[in-house]
Amino acid sequence: MKIVLVALLVGCSLLGFSQKSINSVQGAAVEEKMPQFPGGNNAFYDYLDENVLLPEGFDAKSFMKENGNQFVPVSVAFTIDVDGSITNVKVIDGEDEMLDEKAKQIVESMPKWEPGYRDGSPVKVQYAIPVRFNLM
């Protein structure tokens, strides 16, 4: 009995480590591909480095004095449409109206992504990212 239990536990743990981007829906294999920023993750981080700048007129020193934060993250949700365009951009967590608006503009200005796919067809995918402003 112990051997059967150990074999079941080992088998279940191996299944957990062998996940791929293929899921099963009602017994059929479903292949998925997540959207990708043009040029990949490094290009995405380069885009953010070049574009995450404090908005004109934002008083970083006062904000730091009041809040004690050197970095201000703004969480932005958006949808990558079937053609790769960015839609439905919303700030879901922010601390300052000017920074929230700037973060929203940064995401809205992104180039089209390579869309996500499911079973060979493009699909809409919802994303959320933190846009992190450095106040120093």
ChimeraX commands (.cxc) that place a marker at each C-alpha (Angstrom):
marker #1 position 0.00,0.00,0.00 radius 0.5
marker #1 position 2.86,2.41,0.87 radius 0.5
marker #1 position 4.54,1.70,-2.47 radius 0.5
marker #1 position 1.36,2.56,-4.39 radius 0.5
marker #1 position 0.95,5.80,-2.41 radius 0.5
marker #1 position 4.59,6.82,-3.02 radius 0.5
marker #1 position 4.25,6.02,-6.74 radius 0.5
marker #1 position 1.11,8.17,-6.97 radius 0.5
marker #1 position 2.78,11.09,-5.19 radius 0.5
marker #1 position 5.88,10.91,-7.40 radius 0.5
marker #1 position 3.75,10.66,-10.54 radius 0.5
marker #1 position 1.61,13.66,-9.56 radius 0.5
marker #1 position 4.65,15.77,-8.71 radius 0.5
marker #1 position 6.26,15.00,-12.07 radius 0.5
marker #1 position 3.08,16.06,-13.87 radius 0.5
marker #1 position 3.23,19.42,-12.11 radius 0.5
marker #1 position 6.72,20.09,-13.48 radius 0.5
marker #1 position 5.97,19.08,-17.06 radius 0.5
marker #1 position 3.53,21.86,-17.94 radius 0.5
marker #1 position 3.82,23.36,-21.40 radius 0.5
marker #1 position 1.90,26.01,-23.28 radius 0.5
marker #1 position -0.52,23.31,-24.38 radius 0.5
marker #1 position -3.67,22.92,-22.32 radius 0.5
marker #1 position -6.46,20.42,-22.54 radius 0.5
marker #1 position -10.02,21.60,-23.06 radius 0.5
marker #1 position -12.64,18.86,-23.03 radius 0.5
marker #1 position -10.05,16.29,-24.09 radius 0.5
marker #1 position -8.63,18.33,-27.01 radius 0.5
marker #1 position -5.13,19.83,-27.00 radius 0.5
marker #1 position -5.13,23.64,-27.05 radius 0.5
marker #1 position -1.93,25.41,-28.03 radius 0.5
marker #1 position -1.42,28.91,-26.65 radius 0.5
marker #1 position 1.11,31.65,-27.36 radius 0.5
marker #1 position 1.23,34.74,-25.18 radius 0.5
marker #1 position 1.55,38.19,-26.75 radius 0.5
marker #1 position 5.02,39.64,-27.04 radius 0.5
marker #1 position 6.34,43.18,-27.23 radius 0.5
marker #1 position 8.09,43.70,-30.60 radius 0.5
marker #1 position 11.70,42.70,-30.07 radius 0.5
marker #1 position 10.98,40.72,-26.89 radius 0.5
marker #1 position 11.37,41.45,-23.20 radius 0.5
marker #1 position 14.62,43.39,-23.53 radius 0.5
marker #1 position 13.01,45.74,-26.05 radius 0.5
marker #1 position 10.04,46.15,-23.70 radius 0.5
marker #1 position 12.31,47.17,-20.80 radius 0.5
marker #1 position 14.24,49.51,-23.12 radius 0.5
marker #1 position 10.93,51.12,-24.13 radius 0.5
marker #1 position 10.04,51.68,-20.48 radius 0.5
marker #1 position 13.53,53.04,-19.66 radius 0.5
marker #1 position 13.24,55.58,-22.48 radius 0.5
marker #1 position 9.65,56.62,-21.79 radius 0.5
marker #1 position 9.07,56.48,-18.04 radius 0.5
marker #1 position 9.91,60.10,-17.32 radius 0.5
marker #1 position 8.32,62.35,-14.73 radius 0.5
marker #1 position 5.56,64.53,-16.13 radius 0.5
marker #1 position 6.33,68.19,-16.69 radius 0.5
marker #1 position 5.39,70.21,-13.60 radius 0.5
marker #1 position 5.52,67.25,-11.21 radius 0.5
marker #1 position 7.19,68.25,-7.92 radius 0.5
marker #1 position 9.22,65.15,-7.06 radius 0.5
marker #1 position 10.85,66.71,-3.97 radius 0.5
marker #1 position 7.49,67.58,-2.39 radius 0.5
marker #1 position 6.09,64.15,-3.20 radius 0.5
marker #1 position 9.12,62.43,-1.63 radius 0.5
marker #1 position 8.88,64.66,1.44 radius 0.5
marker #1 position 5.16,63.90,1.90 radius 0.5
marker #1 position 5.27,60.18,1.07 radius 0.5
marker #1 position 8.86,59.11,1.72 radius 0.5
marker #1 position 8.99,57.13,-1.53 radius 0.5
marker #1 position 11.85,57.31,-4.01 radius 0.5
marker #1 position 10.06,55.00,-6.44 radius 0.5
marker #1 position 6.39,55.30,-7.28 radius 0.5
marker #1 position 4.79,52.31,-9.01 radius 0.5
marker #1 position 1.61,52.81,-11.01 radius 0.5
marker #1 position -0.21,49.63,-12.01 radius 0.5
marker #1 position -1.72,49.84,-15.47 radius 0.5
marker #1 position -4.05,47.26,-17.01 radius 0.5
marker #1 position -4.64,46.98,-20.75 radius 0.5
marker #1 position -5.79,44.62,-23.46 radius 0.5
marker #1 position -3.65,43.43,-26.35 radius 0.5
marker #1 position -6.16,43.06,-29.17 radius 0.5
marker #1 position -6.13,40.42,-31.93 radius 0.5
marker #1 position -4.15,42.79,-34.19 radius 0.5
marker #1 position -1.61,43.56,-31.42 radius 0.5
marker #1 position -2.96,47.03,-30.68 radius 0.5
marker #1 position -3.24,48.30,-27.11 radius 0.5
marker #1 position -6.81,48.99,-25.93 radius 0.5
marker #1 position -8.77,49.50,-22.70 radius 0.5
marker #1 position -5.89,51.16,-20.83 radius 0.5
marker #1 position -6.76,51.79,-17.16 radius 0.5
marker #1 position -4.78,52.72,-14.08 radius 0.5
marker #1 position -5.70,50.14,-11.46 radius 0.5
marker #1 position -3.43,51.35,-8.66 radius 0.5
marker #1 position -1.67,54.68,-8.39 radius 0.5
marker #1 position -0.69,57.32,-5.85 radius 0.5
marker #1 position -0.77,60.59,-7.80 radius 0.5
marker #1 position -3.05,61.86,-10.56 radius 0.5
marker #1 position -0.20,63.30,-12.67 radius 0.5
marker #1 position 1.83,60.08,-12.47 radius 0.5
marker #1 position -1.26,57.98,-13.16 radius 0.5
marker #1 position -2.03,59.96,-16.32 radius 0.5
marker #1 position 1.61,59.79,-17.48 radius 0.5
marker #1 position 1.72,56.01,-16.93 radius 0.5
marker #1 position -1.49,55.63,-18.93 radius 0.5
marker #1 position -0.02,57.69,-21.79 radius 0.5
marker #1 position 3.16,55.58,-21.79 radius 0.5
marker #1 position 1.15,52.37,-22.19 radius 0.5
marker #1 position -1.18,53.89,-24.81 radius 0.5
marker #1 position 1.87,54.96,-26.84 radius 0.5
marker #1 position 3.42,51.48,-26.99 radius 0.5
marker #1 position 3.83,50.02,-30.46 radius 0.5
marker #1 position 1.63,47.11,-31.51 radius 0.5
marker #1 position 2.56,43.84,-29.87 radius 0.5
marker #1 position 2.70,40.45,-31.53 radius 0.5
marker #1 position -0.76,39.16,-30.59 radius 0.5
marker #1 position -1.49,36.12,-28.47 radius 0.5
marker #1 position -2.72,32.95,-30.16 radius 0.5
marker #1 position -4.92,30.08,-29.14 radius 0.5
marker #1 position -5.21,27.10,-31.49 radius 0.5
marker #1 position -3.63,29.12,-34.29 radius 0.5
marker #1 position -6.06,32.06,-34.03 radius 0.5
marker #1 position -5.21,35.47,-32.55 radius 0.5
marker #1 position -6.98,36.27,-29.27 radius 0.5
marker #1 position -7.35,39.26,-26.97 radius 0.5
marker #1 position -5.19,39.06,-23.86 radius 0.5
marker #1 position -5.44,41.23,-20.76 radius 0.5
marker #1 position -2.22,42.44,-19.16 radius 0.5
marker #1 position -1.25,44.51,-16.15 radius 0.5
marker #1 position 2.19,46.03,-15.63 radius 0.5
marker #1 position 3.77,48.30,-13.04 radius 0.5
marker #1 position 5.12,51.57,-14.47 radius 0.5
marker #1 position 7.74,52.62,-11.94 radius 0.5
marker #1 position 8.75,56.28,-11.65 radius 0.5
marker #1 position 12.10,57.14,-10.06 radius 0.5
marker #1 position 11.84,60.45,-8.21 radius 0.5
marker #1 position 15.58,61.02,-7.89 radius 0.5
marker link #1:1,2 radius 0.2
marker link #1:2,3 radius 0.2
marker link #1:3,4 radius 0.2
marker link #1:4,5 radius 0.2
marker link #1:5,6 radius 0.2
marker link #1:6,7 radius 0.2
marker link #1:7,8 radius 0.2
marker link #1:8,9 radius 0.2
marker link #1:9,10 radius 0.2
marker link #1:10,11 radius 0.2
marker link #1:11,12 radius 0.2
marker link #1:12,13 radius 0.2
marker link #1:13,14 radius 0.2
marker link #1:14,15 radius 0.2
marker link #1:15,16 radius 0.2
marker link #1:16,17 radius 0.2
marker link #1:17,18 radius 0.2
marker link #1:18,19 radius 0.2
marker link #1:19,20 radius 0.2
marker link #1:20,21 radius 0.2
marker link #1:21,22 radius 0.2
marker link #1:22,23 radius 0.2
marker link #1:23,24 radius 0.2
marker link #1:24,25 radius 0.2
marker link #1:25,26 radius 0.2
marker link #1:26,27 radius 0.2
marker link #1:27,28 radius 0.2
marker link #1:28,29 radius 0.2
marker link #1:29,30 radius 0.2
marker link #1:30,31 radius 0.2
marker link #1:31,32 radius 0.2
marker link #1:32,33 radius 0.2
marker link #1:33,34 radius 0.2
marker link #1:34,35 radius 0.2
marker link #1:35,36 radius 0.2
marker link #1:36,37 radius 0.2
marker link #1:37,38 radius 0.2
marker link #1:38,39 radius 0.2
marker link #1:39,40 radius 0.2
marker link #1:40,41 radius 0.2
marker link #1:41,42 radius 0.2
marker link #1:42,43 radius 0.2
marker link #1:43,44 radius 0.2
marker link #1:44,45 radius 0.2
marker link #1:45,46 radius 0.2
marker link #1:46,47 radius 0.2
marker link #1:47,48 radius 0.2
marker link #1:48,49 radius 0.2
marker link #1:49,50 radius 0.2
marker link #1:50,51 radius 0.2
marker link #1:51,52 radius 0.2
marker link #1:52,53 radius 0.2
marker link #1:53,54 radius 0.2
marker link #1:54,55 radius 0.2
marker link #1:55,56 radius 0.2
marker link #1:56,57 radius 0.2
marker link #1:57,58 radius 0.2
marker link #1:58,59 radius 0.2
marker link #1:59,60 radius 0.2
marker link #1:60,61 radius 0.2
marker link #1:61,62 radius 0.2
marker link #1:62,63 radius 0.2
marker link #1:63,64 radius 0.2
marker link #1:64,65 radius 0.2
marker link #1:65,66 radius 0.2
marker link #1:66,67 radius 0.2
marker link #1:67,68 radius 0.2
marker link #1:68,69 radius 0.2
marker link #1:69,70 radius 0.2
marker link #1:70,71 radius 0.2
marker link #1:71,72 radius 0.2
marker link #1:72,73 radius 0.2
marker link #1:73,74 radius 0.2
marker link #1:74,75 radius 0.2
marker link #1:75,76 radius 0.2
marker link #1:76,77 radius 0.2
marker link #1:77,78 radius 0.2
marker link #1:78,79 radius 0.2
marker link #1:79,80 radius 0.2
marker link #1:80,81 radius 0.2
marker link #1:81,82 radius 0.2
marker link #1:82,83 radius 0.2
marker link #1:83,84 radius 0.2
marker link #1:84,85 radius 0.2
marker link #1:85,86 radius 0.2
marker link #1:86,87 radius 0.2
marker link #1:87,88 radius 0.2
marker link #1:88,89 radius 0.2
marker link #1:89,90 radius 0.2
marker link #1:90,91 radius 0.2
marker link #1:91,92 radius 0.2
marker link #1:92,93 radius 0.2
marker link #1:93,94 radius 0.2
marker link #1:94,95 radius 0.2
marker link #1:95,96 radius 0.2
marker link #1:96,97 radius 0.2
marker link #1:97,98 radius 0.2
marker link #1:98,99 radius 0.2
marker link #1:99,100 radius 0.2
marker link #1:100,101 radius 0.2
marker link #1:101,102 radius 0.2
marker link #1:102,103 radius 0.2
marker link #1:103,104 radius 0.2
marker link #1:104,105 radius 0.2
marker link #1:105,106 radius 0.2
marker link #1:106,107 radius 0.2
marker link #1:107,108 radius 0.2
marker link #1:108,109 radius 0.2
marker link #1:109,110 radius 0.2
marker link #1:110,111 radius 0.2
marker link #1:111,112 radius 0.2
marker link #1:112,113 radius 0.2
marker link #1:113,114 radius 0.2
marker link #1:114,115 radius 0.2
marker link #1:115,116 radius 0.2
marker link #1:116,117 radius 0.2
marker link #1:117,118 radius 0.2
marker link #1:118,119 radius 0.2
marker link #1:119,120 radius 0.2
marker link #1:120,121 radius 0.2
marker link #1:121,122 radius 0.2
marker link #1:122,123 radius 0.2
marker link #1:123,124 radius 0.2
marker link #1:124,125 radius 0.2
marker link #1:125,126 radius 0.2
marker link #1:126,127 radius 0.2
marker link #1:127,128 radius 0.2
marker link #1:128,129 radius 0.2
marker link #1:129,130 radius 0.2
marker link #1:130,131 radius 0.2
marker link #1:131,132 radius 0.2
marker link #1:132,133 radius 0.2
marker link #1:133,134 radius 0.2
marker link #1:134,135 radius 0.2
marker link #1:135,136 radius 0.2
view
